[in-house]
Amino acid sequence: MKQNHEINGNTLNELAAFFQETERMKTQRRVAWLSDGTKESVAEHSWRLALMAMCLAPMEPGLDVCRVIKLSLVHDLGEADEGDVSAAEEEDRERKLEREKCCLLRLTKELPEQTAEEILALWQEYCGGNTAESRFVRGLDKLETIFQHNQGQNPPGFDYDFNLIYGRKWTQEDPILSGLRALADTDTQRRWDAENEFRQAQDPAGNTEERGRDGGRKV
């Protein structure tokens, strides 16, 4: 449905202020490294997720492509104030969601009511994962993270085992997501093997722990 907002000076001022506030997404860093060795920003993650959504959602019968892209853009907006928490740290989910909701309410409080309500509803839909669109974006979110882990200039001892288990329930049923997951897992193993080879070269005596192809560890 087409949304009609009254366009006036106040509305544009409110929107401009909101856009400026969301610049915080560019300065909040995620627990992931880019290929140049710098930390990835929340905005960079959200941008590539939205690009993936734009390219892949039309291939998925029955999905509302526009909604998928909107969900991708909004999904981490609640991290604008306090940033990303590593999934490996397993923060209490309810506390995390409450903190992000407070951030969203602050960011959108001066927006036109319809716009503010839409942003909050999109975020809640994503968090709930109860629609086809939100489940698809949840899966893409996990895949984008894994792709970045495989591309990044990661520190020594980076835990590639995390890639092989991360978000699997969101990527294993859909054929597009599962196909991408298989490619990502292959790339993870390639990075893992390369790190093992490097470790062994640094420690010819064999005292370094080696990681196995089955996703476990072998000593």
C-alpha positions as MATLAB code, in Angstrom:
seq = 'MKQNHEINGNTLNELAAFFQETERMKTQRRVAWLSDGTKESVAEHSWRLALMAMCLAPMEPGLDVCRVIKLSLVHDLGEADEGDVSAAEEEDRERKLEREKCCLLRLTKELPEQTAEEILALWQEYCGGNTAESRFVRGLDKLETIFQHNQGQNPPGFDYDFNLIYGRKWTQEDPILSGLRALADTDTQRRWDAENEFRQAQDPAGNTEERGRDGGRKV';
ca = [
       0.000    0.000    0.000;
       1.289    3.447   -0.903;
       2.004    5.592    2.124;
       1.120    9.258    1.968;
       2.954   11.557    4.365;
       2.342   15.255    4.484;
       5.494   16.881    3.161;
       6.295   20.094    4.964;
       9.274   21.793    6.513;
       8.795   20.153    9.900;
       8.582   16.664    8.400;
      11.761   17.191    6.387;
      13.551   18.557    9.442;
      12.510   15.500   11.456;
      13.683   13.135    8.743;
      16.973   14.988    8.270;
      17.644   14.797   12.008;
      16.887   11.051   11.968;
      19.228   10.468    9.033;
      21.965   12.350   10.861;
      21.423   10.311   14.026;
      21.779    7.061   12.091;
      25.326    8.103   11.173;
      26.136    6.317   14.425;
      25.767    3.074   12.482;
      28.908    4.018   10.570;
      30.981    4.459   13.719;
      29.769    1.445   15.700;
      32.151   -1.469   15.123;
      31.233   -5.121   14.850;
      33.310   -8.046   16.048;
      34.528   -8.778   12.525;
      37.510   -7.705   10.463;
      37.573   -6.423    6.902;
      40.070   -7.564    4.294;
      42.206   -4.468    5.014;
      42.509   -5.417    8.692;
      40.131   -2.784   10.062;
      36.993   -3.547   12.083;
      33.722   -3.730   10.169;
      31.029   -1.179   11.031;
      27.385   -2.023   11.666;
      26.471    0.083    8.631;
      28.813   -1.877    6.371;
      27.261   -5.146    7.491;
      23.727   -3.816    6.964;
      24.600   -2.456    3.519;
      25.877   -5.765    2.183;
      22.982   -7.625    3.779;
      20.546   -5.325    1.948;
      22.459   -5.887   -1.309;
      22.252   -9.651   -0.830;
      18.536   -9.312   -0.121;
      17.954   -7.262   -3.258;
      19.726   -9.847   -5.428;
      18.383  -13.028   -3.833;
      14.824  -12.281   -2.691;
      13.421  -12.140   -6.276;
      14.634  -15.745   -6.693;
      12.471  -16.858   -3.770;
       8.810  -17.473   -4.830;
       6.242  -15.639   -2.749;
       8.551  -13.271   -0.900;
       7.734   -9.559   -0.674;
      11.045   -8.252   -2.056;
      10.525   -4.683   -0.865;
       9.799   -5.887    2.649;
      12.875   -8.117    2.646;
      15.058   -5.136    1.765;
      13.396   -2.971    4.425;
      13.951   -5.659    7.058;
      17.612   -5.836    6.056;
      18.087   -2.091    6.418;
      16.353   -1.881    9.798;
      17.461   -5.143   11.436;
      20.492   -3.704   13.311;
      19.293   -0.124   13.708;
      18.922   -0.771   17.428;
      22.719   -1.093   17.660;
      23.240    2.603   16.866;
      23.764    3.568   20.511;
      25.765    0.727   22.049;
      26.976   -1.251   19.067;
      27.265   -4.925   18.284;
      27.741   -7.723   20.790;
      29.508  -10.825   19.502;
      27.136  -13.763   19.056;
      29.842  -15.934   20.605;
      29.372  -14.086   23.908;
      25.740  -15.263   24.146;
      24.322  -12.157   25.801;
      20.897  -12.556   27.404;
      18.517  -12.173   24.453;
      15.746  -10.366   26.331;
      18.169   -7.802   27.713;
      19.681   -7.296   24.264;
      16.273   -6.779   22.653;
      15.164   -4.346   25.364;
      18.326   -2.286   24.919;
      17.898   -2.186   21.135;
      14.211   -1.302   21.402;
      15.070    1.653   23.653;
      17.564    2.811   21.040;
      14.973    2.564   18.266;
      12.388    4.467   20.269;
      14.909    7.228   20.901;
      15.955    7.410   17.249;
      12.389    7.518   15.921;
      10.634    9.611   18.572;
      10.591   12.774   16.439;
       9.672   11.056   13.183;
       6.185   11.180   11.640;
       4.128    8.635   13.545;
       3.517    6.350   10.587;
       7.218    6.189    9.728;
       8.248    5.547   13.332;
       5.667    2.789   13.710;
       6.791    1.118   10.469;
      10.450    1.050   11.541;
       9.606   -0.435   14.929;
       7.238   -2.988   13.371;
       9.919   -4.072   10.886;
      12.461   -4.507   13.662;
       9.997   -6.523   15.752;
       9.139   -8.686   12.741;
      12.824   -9.398   12.148;
      13.433  -10.280   15.791;
      10.397  -12.545   15.885;
      11.397  -14.510   12.798;
       7.803  -15.600   12.273;
       7.276  -14.480    8.661;
       8.834  -15.881    5.505;
      10.520  -12.537    4.877;
      12.008  -12.253    8.365;
      13.261  -15.846    8.312;
      14.928  -15.234    4.955;
      16.649  -12.101    6.252;
      17.697  -13.879    9.464;
      19.397  -16.482    7.298;
      21.071  -13.879    5.091;
      22.272  -12.052    8.193;
      24.087  -15.181    9.371;
      25.562  -15.773    5.930;
      26.819  -12.203    5.555;
      28.589  -12.561    8.888;
      30.221  -15.838    7.822;
      31.234  -14.360    4.466;
      32.959  -11.514    6.293;
      34.729  -13.873    8.674;
      36.054  -15.722    5.636;
      37.159  -12.527    3.897;
      38.568  -10.667    6.870;
      42.178  -10.191    7.839;
      41.542  -12.043   11.073;
      43.847  -12.129   14.093;
      45.885  -15.272   14.882;
      43.818  -18.017   16.457;
      40.527  -16.838   14.926;
      37.809  -19.395   15.740;
      36.639  -20.736   12.373;
      34.750  -23.466   14.206;
      32.229  -20.751   15.097;
      31.463  -20.265   11.392;
      30.519  -23.897   10.951;
      27.863  -23.855   13.669;
      26.688  -20.224   13.579;
      23.039  -19.681   12.616;
      22.671  -23.051   10.934;
      18.979  -23.383   11.808;
      18.267  -20.241    9.775;
      20.089  -21.479    6.669;
      19.460  -25.224    6.443;
      15.913  -25.448    5.065;
      15.672  -22.860    2.293;
      17.405  -24.091   -0.914;
      18.947  -20.716   -1.745;
      20.252  -20.183    1.774;
      21.456  -23.765    2.127;
      23.271  -23.511   -1.198;
      25.056  -20.371   -0.079;
      25.765  -22.006    3.278;
      27.513  -24.901    1.536;
      29.733  -22.441   -0.337;
      30.450  -20.529    2.865;
      31.311  -23.721    4.759;
      33.737  -24.737    2.025;
      35.378  -21.328    2.227;
      35.532  -21.580    6.031;
      37.337  -24.915    5.768;
      39.764  -23.411    3.257;
      40.634  -20.620    5.680;
      40.869  -23.124    8.515;
      43.250  -25.373    6.574;
      45.408  -22.393    5.626;
      45.670  -21.373    9.271;
      46.571  -24.932   10.309;
      49.316  -25.021    7.679;
      50.669  -21.712    8.940;
      50.616  -22.914   12.544;
      52.405  -26.122   11.655;
      55.059  -24.186    9.744;
      55.594  -22.042   12.837;
      55.705  -25.100   15.096;
      57.328  -28.029   13.241;
      57.458  -30.063   16.462;
      53.691  -30.394   16.332;
      52.778  -28.780   19.638;
      50.159  -26.540   18.022;
      46.544  -27.662   18.171;
      45.227  -28.579   14.738;
      41.599  -28.235   13.723;
      39.937  -31.036   11.818;
      37.739  -31.116    8.757;
      34.801  -32.499   10.700;
      34.324  -29.177   12.521;
      35.950  -30.535   15.670;
      39.489  -30.349   16.926;
      42.248  -32.904   16.774;
      45.380  -32.646   18.880;
];
